[in-house]
């Protein structure tokens, strides 16, 4: 394999990695937000990983209870 071929392959994988991150990040953010409490959802600055995860939002969704 030539050196140019290796560089192209590395660049291709870096581009694929960046595109994968751009596609997956909103899904990760949405799931992370779904397990946060009401105060943490509106916190400034926003955090990706909640300090205290809760399933209350899913429980309320299933039972039909409003927040």
Phi, psi and omega in degrees: 000134180280162181296323179295321179296320179294318180297316178298319180294318178296316178297321178298316179293324177295319177295316178298320178296317179295317179295318177300317178298315180296327179283320185278331186302315178299326178291319177296318179297318180296316178295317179300318179293326182292339180256011177267156174282169183301320181290323183286334178297321183263010183294148176238127354286153180292149179239142179286316182261121181291147178286328178222108180281143180219148176259012183300323180297321178288322177299315179294324179295315182290319183276349180082011181280135176272156181279000000 
